Amino acid sequence: PEGGWELYNTTTMRDDKGLGSYTAFDNVTELEYGVSDRFNVSAALQALALDTSGLVINGYLPDDMDFGLKPSGLELTAKYNILRPATDDFGLSLRYALDYSWIDKHSGQDKDTLSAEFDLLTQKYFMDGQMVWVGNLGLEMTYADRGYIDNLPVDFEWPTDPEMEVEIILGTGLTYRFAPNWYAGAEAVYETEFETEVGQERWSIFLGPTLHYGSAKWWGTFTWFPQIAGGGEQYDGQADD
């Protein structure tokens, strides 16, 4: 609501690339303010921890990396609510985010990245809100400039010329309140990324369950989100998908 504040913390663990060892933690701490009942702004600090070994991917993962949680980026967000699912029978919001990071979240190498993201967020209540459906469409445009790395193999690709990337994200989810304050459900996301030199660089489909608890003062959500399919550039020994 207008004049209200809300604090979010989101931690994501990314694990396993099929070969070697790969574990990363993304942490986002966000503070949101209600400018009006329909318009919110927020600022977020991003942090990254990474531990990878025995896995080298041309143009992607040049070397082993191991470091604890450290600041990696900043994000500013504005969100405007057009329709409310409880009163207008259908929820519709627009979200805009400007993101700057200085560490590549995949490799942990130096990489200046500036991204603009536009999201269309929809929501529908069923059974007086006992069941909730969401559908989101996102477009992200990114300017990326990698740092130079010494002593790379002669044939290893690590472009240091600035690149432009465009990512399309399509997501949906359904959740059901099975007990007071408790919801269980599932969500799915399709992501595809297009990059300057290679066209469509990758696509992925993620699908998994969610468990949510919400009270008057705080809430929390746990999601397990495995990648069930994908494609694009591959590394030696990688299975199809």
DOFIKE-657616 format. One line per field, with one value per residue: y, x, z of N, C-alpha, C in turn; residue number from 1; chain. Coordinates in nm, 4 decimals. Layout:
N
nc2 <- [Y ...] .
nc1 <- [X ...] .
nc3 <- [Z ...] .
cac2 <- [Y ...] .
cac1 <- [X ...] .
cac3 <- [Z ...] .
cc2 <- [Y ...] .
cc1 <- [X ...] .
cc3 <- [Z ...] .
nr <- [NUM ...] .
kette <- [A ...] .
This chain:
241
nc2 <- [-0.1207 0.2406 0.4269 0.2088 -0.0326 -0.3039 -0.5868 -0.8102 -1.1236 -1.3317 -1.6431 -1.8428 -2.1581 -2.2904 -2.5790 -2.8418 -2.9321 -3.1531 -3.2435 -3.2515 -3.0359 -2.8141 -2.5493 -2.2825 -1.9881 -1.7515 -1.4468 -1.2168 -0.9146 -0.7109 -0.3982 -0.2575 0.0030 0.1573 0.3830 0.4619 0.3126 0.1544 0.1748 0.0783 0.1043 -0.0226 -0.1232 -0.3252 -0.5362 -0.7507 -1.0631 -1.3083 -1.6444 -1.8928 -2.2134 -2.4013 -2.6693 -2.8761 -2.8463 -2.7146 -2.4955 -2.3922 -2.0493 -1.9962 -2.1163 -2.0600 -2.1485 -2.3059 -2.1920 -2.0452 -1.8934 -1.7161 -1.5714 -1.2614 -0.9113 -0.8545 -0.7144 -0.4597 -0.3559 -0.1710 -0.1249 -0.0783 -0.1028 -0.1290 -0.1565 -0.2490 -0.3891 -0.5523 -0.8716 -0.9492 -0.7666 -0.6919 -0.9225 -1.0187 -1.0080 -0.7692 -0.6479 -0.4251 -0.4402 -0.2938 -0.3171 -0.2191 -0.3268 -0.3702 -0.5443 -0.6717 -0.9064 -1.2110 -1.4328 -1.7012 -1.7911 -1.6540 -1.4732 -1.1444 -0.9222 -0.6738 -0.5906 -0.4611 -0.4442 -0.4216 -0.4872 -0.5883 -0.6707 -0.8456 -0.9126 -1.1414 -1.2533 -1.4734 -1.5429 -1.8319 -2.0105 -1.8357 -1.7388 -1.9563 -2.1107 -2.0117 -1.8733 -1.7847 -1.5995 -1.5058 -1.2849 -1.2008 -0.9731 -0.9268 -0.7137 -0.6920 -0.5495 -0.6518 -0.6798 -0.8426 -0.9072 -0.9125 -1.2119 -1.3576 -1.5989 -1.7946 -2.0973 -2.1323 -2.1915 -2.1310 -1.9816 -1.6639 -1.4014 -1.0552 -0.8326 -0.6022 -0.7333 -0.7893 -0.9030 -1.0715 -1.1798 -1.3944 -1.4675 -1.6904 -1.7721 -1.9754 -2.0645 -2.2543 -2.2656 -2.3994 -2.3560 -2.5575 -2.5741 -2.3525 -2.0631 -2.2076 -2.3058 -2.5144 -2.6033 -2.5792 -2.4712 -2.3455 -2.2525 -2.1106 -2.0263 -1.8383 -1.7342 -1.4918 -1.4033 -1.1813 -1.2936 -1.5614 -1.5997 -1.7693 -1.8623 -2.0347 -2.2419 -2.3191 -2.5250 -2.5181 -2.6901 -2.7423 -2.8148 -2.6031 -2.4670 -2.2760 -2.0459 -1.8115 -1.5374 -1.2694 -1.0853 -1.1795 -1.3896 -1.6927 -1.8816 -2.1934 -2.3428 -2.6025 -2.6483 -2.8021 -2.8273 -2.9501 -2.9792 -2.8645 -2.6725 -2.5752 -2.4203 -2.6604 -2.8464 -3.0562 -3.3903 -3.3382 -3.4388 -3.4739 -3.2215] .
nc1 <- [0.0816 0.0222 0.2900 0.3877 0.6381 0.8460 1.0510 1.2550 1.4205 1.5972 1.7300 1.9093 2.0135 2.2268 2.3083 2.5131 2.6240 2.6480 2.9062 3.2204 3.2378 2.9973 2.8655 2.6641 2.5610 2.3108 2.2204 1.9718 1.8848 1.6212 1.4561 1.1422 0.9120 0.5952 0.4834 0.2335 -0.0958 -0.0910 0.1542 0.4848 0.8261 1.1624 1.4828 1.7717 2.0314 2.2666 2.4320 2.6946 2.8108 3.0480 3.1570 3.3440 3.4857 3.6993 3.5690 3.5548 3.4372 3.4194 3.4286 3.2648 3.3014 3.6032 3.7900 3.8670 3.6930 3.6547 3.4928 3.3559 3.0383 2.9843 2.9359 2.7770 2.6147 2.3627 2.0190 1.7420 1.3950 1.0671 0.7180 0.3924 0.0537 -0.2215 -0.4702 -0.6517 -0.6531 -0.8357 -1.0474 -1.0997 -1.1368 -0.9302 -0.5798 -0.3326 -0.0162 0.2600 0.6112 0.9292 1.2787 1.6114 1.9330 2.2589 2.5616 2.8820 3.0169 3.0332 2.7726 2.7844 3.0512 3.2026 3.3955 3.5330 3.2955 3.1223 2.7897 2.4946 2.1529 1.8186 1.4910 1.1665 0.8504 0.5426 0.2905 0.0538 -0.2437 -0.4786 -0.7572 -0.9164 -1.1932 -1.2530 -0.9993 -0.8641 -0.7339 -0.4745 -0.3670 -0.0854 0.0693 0.3461 0.5283 0.8376 1.0903 1.4260 1.6972 2.0397 2.3602 2.6867 3.0192 3.3103 3.5852 3.9414 4.1374 4.4323 4.6677 4.5081 4.4233 4.5416 4.3441 4.1110 3.7976 3.7181 3.5590 3.6286 3.5191 3.2464 2.9147 2.5776 2.2770 1.9634 1.6927 1.4149 1.1462 0.9090 0.6609 0.4625 0.2327 0.0628 -0.1162 -0.2381 -0.4365 -0.4043 -0.4275 -0.4858 -0.3043 -0.1138 0.0193 0.0433 0.1972 0.2862 0.5279 0.6377 0.8933 0.9999 1.2927 1.4822 1.7757 1.9317 2.2249 2.4915 2.6937 2.6197 2.3493 2.0573 2.1515 2.0977 1.8343 1.5936 1.3904 1.2280 1.0813 0.8919 0.7984 0.6339 0.6238 0.4477 0.4226 0.2222 0.1715 0.0205 0.2280 0.4642 0.6084 0.7026 0.8632 0.9396 1.1094 1.1739 1.3519 1.4157 1.5955 1.4366 1.4559 1.6460 1.8593 2.1000 2.4226 2.6774 2.8997 3.1946 3.1148 2.8675 2.5354 2.2566 2.0043] .
nc3 <- [0.0000 -0.0232 0.1077 0.2435 0.3479 0.2435 0.2925 0.1190 0.0904 -0.1201 -0.1904 -0.4093 -0.5082 -0.7459 -0.9188 -1.0474 -1.3590 -1.5120 -1.5717 -1.3973 -1.1099 -0.9866 -0.8143 -0.7173 -0.5421 -0.5435 -0.4034 -0.3221 -0.1832 -0.1177 -0.0955 -0.0783 -0.1652 -0.1255 -0.3395 -0.4228 -0.3914 -0.6123 -0.7350 -0.7041 -0.5958 -0.5887 -0.4530 -0.4882 -0.3616 -0.4963 -0.4493 -0.4790 -0.4618 -0.5479 -0.6542 -0.8486 -1.0320 -1.2335 -1.4758 -1.7825 -2.0212 -2.3441 -2.4113 -2.1969 -1.9305 -1.8180 -1.6284 -1.3081 -1.0147 -0.6958 -0.4432 -0.1602 -0.0527 -0.2031 -0.2868 -0.6017 -0.7779 -0.8596 -0.8480 -0.9721 -0.9490 -1.0816 -1.0414 -1.1641 -1.0918 -1.2792 -1.3015 -1.0412 -0.8978 -0.7002 -0.7025 -0.9665 -1.1041 -1.2520 -1.2520 -1.3398 -1.3981 -1.4603 -1.4911 -1.4544 -1.4733 -1.3970 -1.4196 -1.2939 -1.3038 -1.1978 -1.1914 -1.3585 -1.3390 -1.4024 -1.4531 -1.2656 -1.3367 -1.4164 -1.5407 -1.6888 -1.6837 -1.8100 -1.7828 -1.9046 -1.8132 -1.9011 -1.7856 -1.8075 -1.5940 -1.4873 -1.3130 -1.1593 -0.9568 -0.8192 -0.6780 -0.4647 -0.4065 -0.3058 -0.4871 -0.7021 -1.0041 -1.2038 -1.4687 -1.6549 -1.8668 -1.9970 -2.1145 -2.1671 -2.2171 -2.2770 -2.2258 -2.2437 -2.1235 -2.1160 -1.8949 -1.9555 -1.9630 -1.8514 -1.9855 -2.1120 -2.2924 -2.6324 -2.8224 -2.6900 -2.6585 -2.5599 -2.5796 -2.5695 -2.6752 -2.6566 -2.6094 -2.7200 -2.5786 -2.5878 -2.4047 -2.3674 -2.1575 -2.0392 -1.8185 -1.5941 -1.3305 -1.0745 -0.7752 -0.4631 -0.1752 0.0904 0.3608 0.6410 0.5654 0.4237 0.1116 -0.1764 -0.4856 -0.8350 -1.0770 -1.3965 -1.6289 -1.9312 -2.0969 -2.3292 -2.5000 -2.6998 -2.8708 -2.9740 -3.1549 -3.2106 -3.2555 -3.1538 -2.8485 -2.6335 -2.4943 -2.2399 -2.0281 -1.7250 -1.4510 -1.1606 -0.8115 -0.5624 -0.2318 -0.0030 0.2667 0.4298 0.6451 0.8369 0.8704 0.7538 0.4974 0.3239 0.0645 -0.0814 -0.3464 -0.5715 -0.8612 -1.1180 -1.4305 -1.7087 -1.9788 -2.2630 -2.4867 -2.7399 -2.7569 -2.6968 -2.4784 -2.4802 -2.4234 -2.3134 -2.2562 -2.4834 -2.4627] .
cac2 <- [0.0000 0.3682 0.4511 0.0840 -0.0862 -0.4490 -0.6363 -0.9449 -1.1867 -1.4510 -1.7185 -1.9476 -2.2457 -2.3502 -2.6928 -2.9543 -2.9115 -3.2806 -3.2822 -3.1773 -2.9930 -2.6763 -2.5025 -2.1375 -1.9301 -1.6137 -1.3878 -1.0842 -0.8468 -0.6045 -0.3132 -0.2056 0.1116 0.1870 0.5238 0.4704 0.1791 0.0792 0.1945 0.0467 0.1086 -0.1005 -0.1310 -0.4556 -0.5700 -0.8892 -1.1227 -1.4351 -1.7367 -1.9881 -2.3167 -2.4851 -2.7338 -2.9877 -2.8213 -2.6040 -2.4857 -2.2884 -1.9281 -1.9935 -2.1400 -2.0731 -2.2019 -2.3305 -2.0717 -2.0761 -1.7779 -1.7046 -1.4721 -1.1248 -0.8292 -0.8774 -0.6321 -0.3739 -0.3518 -0.0789 -0.1801 -0.0071 -0.1935 -0.0606 -0.2480 -0.1986 -0.4582 -0.6285 -0.9969 -0.9644 -0.6748 -0.6782 -1.0589 -1.0574 -0.9212 -0.7314 -0.5507 -0.4025 -0.4274 -0.2533 -0.3285 -0.1825 -0.4108 -0.3600 -0.6384 -0.6656 -1.0420 -1.3057 -1.5275 -1.8389 -1.8248 -1.5801 -1.3835 -1.0042 -0.8985 -0.5626 -0.6223 -0.3669 -0.5075 -0.3627 -0.5955 -0.5488 -0.7885 -0.8400 -1.0055 -1.1656 -1.3352 -1.5043 -1.6174 -1.9270 -2.0633 -1.7294 -1.7223 -2.0786 -2.1503 -1.8931 -1.8961 -1.6713 -1.6115 -1.3927 -1.2736 -1.1072 -0.9444 -0.8670 -0.6706 -0.6842 -0.5120 -0.7229 -0.6557 -0.9303 -0.8689 -0.9908 -1.3164 -1.4005 -1.7383 -1.8884 -2.1776 -2.0610 -2.2150 -2.1084 -1.8634 -1.5768 -1.2708 -0.9367 -0.7246 -0.5938 -0.8145 -0.7600 -1.0246 -1.0559 -1.2997 -1.4008 -1.5537 -1.7180 -1.8535 -1.9949 -2.1401 -2.2770 -2.3022 -2.4321 -2.3462 -2.6850 -2.5536 -2.2087 -2.0006 -2.2963 -2.3294 -2.6025 -2.5907 -2.6065 -2.3645 -2.3791 -2.1359 -2.1289 -1.9163 -1.8498 -1.6204 -1.4649 -1.3295 -1.1128 -1.3719 -1.6979 -1.6091 -1.8315 -1.9264 -2.1458 -2.2395 -2.4085 -2.5387 -2.5570 -2.7288 -2.7965 -2.7846 -2.4932 -2.4703 -2.1367 -2.0125 -1.6671 -1.4858 -1.1277 -1.0034 -1.2319 -1.5084 -1.7581 -1.9777 -2.2846 -2.3971 -2.6908 -2.6064 -2.8671 -2.8100 -3.0768 -2.9842 -2.7473 -2.6894 -2.4638 -2.4571 -2.7721 -2.8720 -3.1959 -3.4830 -3.3015 -3.5149 -3.3948 -3.1549] .
cac1 <- [0.0000 0.0938 0.3655 0.4308 0.7702 0.8575 1.1874 1.2601 1.5500 1.5837 1.8540 1.8956 2.1287 2.2366 2.3961 2.5297 2.6222 2.6658 3.0474 3.2933 3.1634 2.9515 2.7660 2.6616 2.4534 2.2724 2.1409 1.9184 1.8160 1.5462 1.3698 1.0373 0.8330 0.4718 0.4631 0.0878 -0.1519 -0.0704 0.2890 0.5919 0.9655 1.2481 1.6263 1.8200 2.1736 2.2887 2.5582 2.7218 2.9152 3.0677 3.2594 3.3422 3.6141 3.6981 3.4717 3.5939 3.3464 3.4694 3.3504 3.1649 3.3715 3.7434 3.8810 3.8075 3.6700 3.6031 3.4883 3.2359 2.9381 3.0327 2.8483 2.7980 2.5316 2.2573 1.9009 1.6332 1.2731 0.9400 0.6079 0.2633 -0.0606 -0.3320 -0.5909 -0.6313 -0.7264 -0.9435 -1.1585 -1.1252 -1.1507 -0.8074 -0.4702 -0.2382 0.0838 0.3766 0.7331 1.0495 1.3971 1.7420 2.0240 2.4016 2.6449 3.0238 3.0693 2.9548 2.7156 2.8134 3.1936 3.2659 3.4962 3.4932 3.2082 3.0295 2.6635 2.3846 2.0333 1.6858 1.3941 1.0263 0.7700 0.3979 0.2565 -0.0899 -0.2830 -0.6205 -0.8027 -1.0255 -1.2434 -1.2354 -0.8586 -0.8001 -0.6432 -0.4231 -0.2873 -0.0061 0.1357 0.4373 0.6047 0.9470 1.1891 1.5448 1.8002 2.1622 2.4907 2.7847 3.1590 3.3914 3.7221 4.0495 4.1949 4.5657 4.7114 4.4096 4.4727 4.5397 4.2203 3.9949 3.7209 3.6742 3.5514 3.6293 3.4430 3.1113 2.8112 2.4371 2.1990 1.8194 1.6365 1.2694 1.1091 0.7656 0.6413 0.3269 0.2287 -0.0679 -0.0969 -0.3639 -0.4281 -0.4501 -0.4477 -0.4720 -0.1734 -0.0240 -0.0112 0.1321 0.1687 0.3946 0.5507 0.7226 0.9503 1.0763 1.3855 1.5694 1.8664 1.9938 2.3495 2.5423 2.7718 2.5739 2.2042 2.0006 2.2624 2.0473 1.6969 1.5776 1.2600 1.2355 0.9513 0.9080 0.6967 0.6541 0.5535 0.4416 0.3530 0.2027 0.0976 -0.0091 0.3487 0.5760 0.5800 0.8199 0.8356 1.0467 1.0882 1.2739 1.3265 1.5113 1.5849 1.3907 1.4926 1.7216 1.9378 2.1867 2.5637 2.7101 3.0401 3.2332 3.0637 2.7353 2.4254 2.1521 1.9187] .
cac3 <- [0.0000 -0.0228 0.2294 0.3057 0.3174 0.2508 0.2742 0.0637 0.0683 -0.2046 -0.2088 -0.5099 -0.5280 -0.8798 -0.8943 -1.1385 -1.5037 -1.5810 -1.5628 -1.2966 -0.9916 -1.0032 -0.7185 -0.7038 -0.4621 -0.5727 -0.2959 -0.3541 -0.0731 -0.1854 -0.0137 -0.1660 -0.1063 -0.1953 -0.3744 -0.4148 -0.3765 -0.7356 -0.7894 -0.6094 -0.6411 -0.5003 -0.4799 -0.4436 -0.3649 -0.5365 -0.4055 -0.5464 -0.4169 -0.6569 -0.6370 -0.9682 -1.0587 -1.3266 -1.5814 -1.8704 -2.1352 -2.4341 -2.4157 -2.0903 -1.8038 -1.8569 -1.5274 -1.1771 -0.9369 -0.5626 -0.3520 -0.0779 -0.0905 -0.2120 -0.3714 -0.7446 -0.8646 -0.8057 -0.9331 -0.9413 -1.0071 -1.0684 -1.0747 -1.1624 -1.0953 -1.3609 -1.2572 -0.9194 -0.9133 -0.6015 -0.7288 -1.1103 -1.1543 -1.3211 -1.2120 -1.4452 -1.3543 -1.5446 -1.4117 -1.5263 -1.3874 -1.4501 -1.3436 -1.3258 -1.2293 -1.2349 -1.1887 -1.4370 -1.2422 -1.4428 -1.4415 -1.1576 -1.3919 -1.4281 -1.6554 -1.6678 -1.7497 -1.7883 -1.8376 -1.8869 -1.8197 -1.9048 -1.7525 -1.8015 -1.4866 -1.4791 -1.1984 -1.1560 -0.8396 -0.8319 -0.5505 -0.3649 -0.3740 -0.2565 -0.5943 -0.7698 -1.1247 -1.2509 -1.5969 -1.6714 -1.9906 -1.9742 -2.2183 -2.1065 -2.3117 -2.1982 -2.2802 -2.1618 -2.1593 -2.0336 -1.8655 -2.0177 -1.8786 -1.8939 -1.9906 -2.1640 -2.4044 -2.7604 -2.8953 -2.6047 -2.6970 -2.4500 -2.6466 -2.4836 -2.7378 -2.5987 -2.6720 -2.6908 -2.5572 -2.5685 -2.3428 -2.3552 -2.0460 -2.0321 -1.6997 -1.5429 -1.2065 -1.0126 -0.6360 -0.3953 -0.0292 0.1431 0.5041 0.6679 0.5420 0.3507 -0.0294 -0.2515 -0.6276 -0.9293 -1.1739 -1.5107 -1.6969 -2.0546 -2.1214 -2.4455 -2.5072 -2.8295 -2.8464 -3.0926 -3.2510 -3.2385 -3.2687 -3.0350 -2.7773 -2.5528 -2.4443 -2.1252 -1.9636 -1.5845 -1.3978 -1.0271 -0.7104 -0.4696 -0.1036 0.0420 0.3913 0.4408 0.7596 0.8229 0.8768 0.6751 0.4171 0.2675 -0.0419 -0.1186 -0.4805 -0.6328 -0.9987 -1.2091 -1.5746 -1.7645 -2.1205 -2.3050 -2.6069 -2.7766 -2.7622 -2.6087 -2.4515 -2.5025 -2.3225 -2.2651 -2.3141 -2.5496 -2.3647] .
cc2 <- [0.1266 0.3907 0.3260 0.0423 -0.2383 -0.4896 -0.7806 -0.9947 -1.3172 -1.5151 -1.8337 -2.0270 -2.3058 -2.4586 -2.7895 -2.9139 -3.0401 -3.3336 -3.1989 -3.1477 -2.8463 -2.6469 -2.3515 -2.0979 -1.7849 -1.5640 -1.2464 -1.0307 -0.7202 -0.5304 -0.2412 -0.1016 0.1380 0.3364 0.5558 0.3287 0.0925 0.0841 0.1737 0.0643 0.0293 -0.0921 -0.2603 -0.4649 -0.7182 -0.9359 -1.2619 -1.5121 -1.8472 -2.0858 -2.4101 -2.5434 -2.8472 -2.9711 -2.6970 -2.6075 -2.3673 -2.1687 -1.9079 -2.0065 -2.1617 -2.1442 -2.2311 -2.1984 -2.1115 -1.9490 -1.7768 -1.5904 -1.3312 -1.0448 -0.8462 -0.7871 -0.5517 -0.3733 -0.2494 -0.1249 -0.0862 -0.0999 -0.1184 -0.1615 -0.1835 -0.2569 -0.5430 -0.7559 -1.0119 -0.8792 -0.6643 -0.8137 -1.1083 -0.9582 -0.8952 -0.6228 -0.5420 -0.3806 -0.3883 -0.2599 -0.2886 -0.2460 -0.3876 -0.4599 -0.6325 -0.8021 -1.1309 -1.4157 -1.6727 -1.8763 -1.7608 -1.4847 -1.2398 -0.9843 -0.7864 -0.5870 -0.5193 -0.4231 -0.4229 -0.4728 -0.5388 -0.6749 -0.7530 -0.9497 -1.0198 -1.2630 -1.3542 -1.5855 -1.7117 -1.9706 -1.9643 -1.7171 -1.8456 -2.1355 -2.0252 -1.9363 -1.7694 -1.7032 -1.4881 -1.4002 -1.1668 -1.0936 -0.8707 -0.8366 -0.6360 -0.6398 -0.5723 -0.7011 -0.7372 -0.8744 -0.9627 -1.0905 -1.3582 -1.5533 -1.8372 -1.9734 -2.1044 -2.0745 -2.1905 -1.9767 -1.7877 -1.4341 -1.1560 -0.8146 -0.7216 -0.6730 -0.7609 -0.8918 -0.9882 -1.1875 -1.2862 -1.5044 -1.5666 -1.8137 -1.8664 -2.0784 -2.1507 -2.3249 -2.3142 -2.4240 -2.4715 -2.6815 -2.4038 -2.1627 -2.0854 -2.3206 -2.4267 -2.5913 -2.6279 -2.4873 -2.4122 -2.2501 -2.1829 -2.0052 -1.9426 -1.7216 -1.6132 -1.3715 -1.2848 -1.2083 -1.5005 -1.7085 -1.6662 -1.9124 -2.0462 -2.1290 -2.3434 -2.4104 -2.5905 -2.5869 -2.7885 -2.7526 -2.6638 -2.5174 -2.3308 -2.1283 -1.8616 -1.6314 -1.3361 -1.0423 -1.0529 -1.3534 -1.5672 -1.8617 -2.0620 -2.3451 -2.4880 -2.6865 -2.6717 -2.8290 -2.9452 -3.0894 -2.8586 -2.7760 -2.5653 -2.5107 -2.5645 -2.7800 -3.0208 -3.2832 -3.4501 -3.3868 -3.4216 -3.3430 -3.1248] .
cc1 <- [0.0855 0.1620 0.4175 0.5695 0.7672 1.0010 1.1808 1.4049 1.5284 1.7205 1.8274 2.0253 2.1190 2.3440 2.3947 2.5167 2.6561 2.8083 3.1131 3.2066 3.1246 2.8417 2.7777 2.5439 2.4336 2.1882 2.1003 1.8440 1.7536 1.4580 1.2726 0.9530 0.7096 0.4553 0.3140 0.0354 -0.1283 0.0739 0.3926 0.7280 1.0496 1.3934 1.6776 1.9710 2.1861 2.4249 2.5705 2.8298 2.9255 3.1796 3.2489 3.4816 3.5939 3.6014 3.5146 3.5045 3.3904 3.3741 3.2571 3.2268 3.5187 3.8317 3.8026 3.7932 3.6101 3.6093 3.3549 3.1474 2.9975 2.9421 2.8820 2.7147 2.4284 2.1400 1.8007 1.5098 1.1555 0.8290 0.4758 0.1512 -0.1767 -0.4650 -0.5578 -0.7145 -0.8438 -1.0657 -1.1954 -1.1381 -1.0266 -0.6989 -0.3744 -0.1462 0.1961 0.4972 0.8478 1.1666 1.5214 1.8465 2.1670 2.4774 2.7870 3.0923 2.9770 2.9033 2.7441 2.9581 3.2614 3.3742 3.4426 3.4110 3.1108 2.9039 2.5588 2.2615 1.9101 1.5842 1.2526 0.9419 0.6217 0.3536 0.1049 -0.1202 -0.4349 -0.6513 -0.9167 -1.0687 -1.2182 -1.0917 -0.7916 -0.7036 -0.6036 -0.3397 -0.2102 0.0521 0.2187 0.5102 0.7104 1.0373 1.3043 1.6471 1.9265 2.2804 2.5958 2.9254 3.2469 3.5308 3.8221 4.1053 4.3292 4.5751 4.6005 4.4713 4.4540 4.4051 4.0946 3.9274 3.6752 3.6666 3.5447 3.5682 3.3031 3.0095 2.6727 2.3616 2.0519 1.7656 1.4850 1.2357 0.9574 0.7426 0.4956 0.3344 0.0872 -0.0451 -0.2323 -0.3435 -0.4896 -0.4727 -0.4353 -0.3265 -0.0772 -0.0736 0.0909 0.0966 0.2884 0.4083 0.6457 0.7700 1.0234 1.1622 1.4623 1.6497 1.9298 2.1121 2.4102 2.6006 2.7030 2.4239 2.1442 2.1096 2.2158 1.8978 1.6843 1.4321 1.2824 1.0943 0.9707 0.7999 0.7338 0.5728 0.5626 0.3678 0.3414 0.1208 0.0755 0.1167 0.4628 0.5301 0.7098 0.7778 0.9598 1.0126 1.2047 1.2483 1.4252 1.4882 1.5478 1.4217 1.5708 1.7987 2.0192 2.3296 2.5939 2.8602 3.0676 3.1832 2.9257 2.6303 2.3303 2.0560 1.9936] .
cc3 <- [0.0000 0.1121 0.2969 0.2599 0.3251 0.2171 0.2263 0.0670 -0.0072 -0.2218 -0.3056 -0.5175 -0.6677 -0.8737 -1.0117 -1.2853 -1.5802 -1.5797 -1.4538 -1.1756 -1.0090 -0.9015 -0.7056 -0.6149 -0.5053 -0.4566 -0.3360 -0.2323 -0.1284 -0.0857 -0.1056 -0.0919 -0.1918 -0.2191 -0.3741 -0.3959 -0.4994 -0.7870 -0.6805 -0.6748 -0.5421 -0.5452 -0.4192 -0.4555 -0.3960 -0.4868 -0.4665 -0.4724 -0.5209 -0.6228 -0.7570 -0.9914 -1.1582 -1.4420 -1.6582 -1.9932 -2.2202 -2.4388 -2.2983 -1.9518 -1.8341 -1.7560 -1.4002 -1.1011 -0.8029 -0.4779 -0.2783 -0.1236 -0.0890 -0.3056 -0.5191 -0.8338 -0.7878 -0.9023 -0.8803 -1.0172 -0.9829 -1.1155 -1.0606 -1.1810 -1.1711 -1.3152 -1.1357 -0.9244 -0.8173 -0.6349 -0.8758 -1.1796 -1.2274 -1.2822 -1.3260 -1.3919 -1.4575 -1.4539 -1.5025 -1.4293 -1.4653 -1.3601 -1.3906 -1.2402 -1.2820 -1.2239 -1.2715 -1.3443 -1.2786 -1.4132 -1.3211 -1.2042 -1.3977 -1.5559 -1.6196 -1.7511 -1.7108 -1.8588 -1.8083 -1.9081 -1.8129 -1.8835 -1.7541 -1.7055 -1.4787 -1.3662 -1.2003 -1.0317 -0.8781 -0.6923 -0.4375 -0.3169 -0.3184 -0.3598 -0.6711 -0.8898 -1.1582 -1.3879 -1.6228 -1.8049 -1.9708 -2.0953 -2.1532 -2.2151 -2.2346 -2.2838 -2.1877 -2.2155 -2.0647 -2.0109 -1.9316 -1.9168 -1.9363 -1.9025 -2.0285 -2.2736 -2.5368 -2.8299 -2.8107 -2.6419 -2.5731 -2.5046 -2.5468 -2.5521 -2.6761 -2.6803 -2.6342 -2.6805 -2.5375 -2.5148 -2.3337 -2.2491 -2.0437 -1.9160 -1.6622 -1.4162 -1.1534 -0.8709 -0.5660 -0.2442 0.0322 0.2942 0.5293 0.6539 0.4585 0.2086 -0.0876 -0.3992 -0.7121 -1.0227 -1.2819 -1.5758 -1.8225 -2.0747 -2.2503 -2.4582 -2.6453 -2.8069 -2.9790 -3.1966 -3.2961 -3.2632 -3.1414 -2.9647 -2.6961 -2.5287 -2.3340 -2.0809 -1.8225 -1.5344 -1.2595 -0.9311 -0.6247 -0.3425 -0.0436 0.1746 0.4002 0.5635 0.7381 0.8110 0.7880 0.5970 0.3651 0.1646 -0.0672 -0.2542 -0.5177 -0.7822 -1.0951 -1.3548 -1.6355 -1.9131 -2.1537 -2.4313 -2.6356 -2.7873 -2.6587 -2.5859 -2.4688 -2.3889 -2.2701 -2.3359 -2.3886 -2.4426 -2.2351] .
nr <- [1 2 3 4 5 6 7 8 9 10 11 12 13 14 15 16 17 18 19 20 21 22 23 24 25 26 27 28 29 30 31 32 33 34 35 36 37 38 39 40 41 42 43 44 45 46 47 48 49 50 51 52 53 54 55 56 57 58 59 60 61 62 63 64 65 66 67 68 69 70 71 72 73 74 75 76 77 78 79 80 81 82 83 84 85 86 87 88 89 90 91 92 93 94 95 96 97 98 99 100 101 102 103 104 105 106 107 108 109 110 111 112 113 114 115 116 117 118 119 120 121 122 123 124 125 126 127 128 129 130 131 132 133 134 135 136 137 138 139 140 141 142 143 144 145 146 147 148 149 150 151 152 153 154 155 156 157 158 159 160 161 162 163 164 165 166 167 168 169 170 171 172 173 174 175 176 177 178 179 180 181 182 183 184 185 186 187 188 189 190 191 192 193 194 195 196 197 198 199 200 201 202 203 204 205 206 207 208 209 210 211 212 213 214 215 216 217 218 219 220 221 222 223 224 225 226 227 228 229 230 231 232 233 234 235 236 237 238 239 240 241] .
kette <- [A A A A A A A A A A A A A A A A A A A A A A A A A A A A A A A A A A A A A A A A A A A A A A A A A A A A A A A A A A A A A A A A A A A A A A A A A A A A A A A A A A A A A A A A A A A A A A A A A A A A A A A A A A A A A A A A A A A A A A A A A A A A A A A A A A A A A A A A A A A A A A A A A A A A A A A A A A A A A A A A A A A A A A A A A A A A A A A A A A A A A A A A A A A A A A A A A A A A A A A A A A A A A A A A A A A A A A A A A A A A A A A A A A A A A A A A A A A A A A A A A] .
